[in-house]
Amino acid sequence: MNSWNGLVKATKDIEAAEIHSHSKQAGAKSINELKSGDIAQVQGIVRSVLYLPASEAPQFKFEVYDGTAMLCVIFLGRSSIIGIDPGVELKLQGRVTQDHKNLTMFNPSYTLIKDNL
């Protein structure tokens, strides 16, 4: 059983290193280096998307992973954005804030890079 755990961990570490390397080559800042108030460009993979009920104020919320950490991204006034789905790579630029324990960007500019599915 331990050999499988080592293999799974190694695979996750390799994937993280590849994502991070691609992000750094694009000139993006590592998410784990960000702090509240920074204006930064980051690049990573959309890991999860949260769709809110229609009864709530519209906001499109998702998490981006760059191989070092997760960044929460929120677009206020929108319930979705065509092309932003789990597995998609994108570049974001905006101001970083601290929302509870999570680093967050509200309404950043973005560029879709490619679909990694």
C-alpha positions as a printed Julia matrix, in Angstrom:
117×3 Matrix{Float64}:
   0.0    0.0     0.0
   2.82   2.44    0.8
   4.33   2.03   -2.68
   1.03   3.22   -4.25
   0.94   6.27   -1.97
   4.48   7.15   -3.05
   3.55   6.78   -6.71
   0.44   8.96   -6.38
   2.37  11.63   -4.5
   5.17  11.58   -7.04
   2.65  12.0    -9.88
   1.03  14.98   -8.14
   4.46  16.51   -7.49
   5.45  16.07  -11.14
   2.19  17.64  -12.34
   2.63  20.58   -9.94
   6.21  21.11  -11.12
   5.12  21.09  -14.78
   2.29  23.57  -14.17
   4.58  25.84  -12.15
   7.35  25.69  -14.76
   4.92  26.65  -17.54
   3.6   29.52  -15.42
   7.09  30.87  -14.68
   8.11  30.61  -18.36
   5.14  32.86  -19.16
   6.47  35.47  -16.71
   3.75  34.93  -14.11
   4.25  35.32  -10.37
   3.87  32.21   -8.18
   0.59  32.22   -6.25
   2.36  31.14   -3.05
   4.42  34.37   -3.22
   1.4   36.68   -3.42
   0.11  38.81   -0.57
  -2.94  40.98   -0.15
  -2.6   44.26   -2.03
  -0.27  42.95   -4.75
  -1.08  43.69   -8.36
   0.07  40.56  -10.1
  -0.06  38.41  -13.19
  -0.59  34.7   -12.52
  -1.1   31.73  -14.8
  -2.53  28.35  -13.94
  -5.16  25.69  -14.43
  -8.82  26.09  -13.43
  -9.36  23.38  -10.82
 -12.95  24.0    -9.75
 -15.91  26.2   -10.64
 -18.69  27.19   -8.25
 -22.1   27.93   -9.7
 -24.36  29.88   -7.33
 -28.16  29.61   -7.21
 -30.08  32.06   -9.41
 -31.64  33.53   -6.25
 -28.26  35.01   -5.2
 -26.52  38.04   -6.7
 -24.67  36.89   -9.82
 -21.01  36.02   -9.36
 -18.83  33.53  -11.14
 -16.3   31.91   -8.8
 -13.48  29.49   -9.57
 -10.07  28.35   -8.31
  -6.82  28.5   -10.25
  -3.8   26.32   -9.4
  -0.27  27.22  -10.59
   1.61  24.29   -9.05
   2.34  26.18   -5.82
  -1.05  27.21   -4.4
  -4.69  27.98   -5.22
  -6.1   31.41   -6.02
  -9.81  32.13   -5.75
 -11.15  34.24   -8.64
 -14.53  36.0    -8.5
 -16.27  37.88  -11.29
 -19.05  39.98   -9.79
 -22.19  40.5   -11.86
 -21.65  37.4   -14.01
 -23.01  33.91  -13.56
 -20.58  32.29  -16.03
 -17.87  33.03  -18.59
 -17.74  31.02  -21.79
 -14.51  29.06  -22.02
 -13.65  29.06  -18.31
 -14.15  25.48  -17.16
 -12.14  23.01  -15.07
  -8.94  21.99  -16.87
  -8.56  25.23  -18.83
  -5.3   27.15  -18.5
  -5.52  30.91  -18.2
  -3.53  34.0   -17.38
  -4.98  36.52  -14.92
  -3.95  40.03  -13.98
  -5.4   42.0   -11.11
  -5.18  43.04   -7.47
  -4.9   40.3    -4.87
  -7.05  40.5    -1.75
  -7.45  38.28    1.3
 -10.98  36.87    1.54
 -11.16  34.95    4.84
  -8.15  32.62    4.51
  -8.08  32.6     0.7
  -6.11  34.8    -1.66
  -8.64  36.2    -4.11
  -8.79  38.31   -7.29
 -12.01  40.14   -8.11
 -12.81  40.88  -11.77
  -9.26  40.41  -13.1
  -8.37  40.72  -16.76
  -7.87  37.26  -18.22
  -6.6   35.4   -21.27
  -7.52  31.81  -22.07
  -4.33  29.87  -22.86
  -5.43  26.36  -23.79
  -7.66  23.48  -22.8
  -5.73  20.82  -20.85
  -8.42  18.14  -20.85
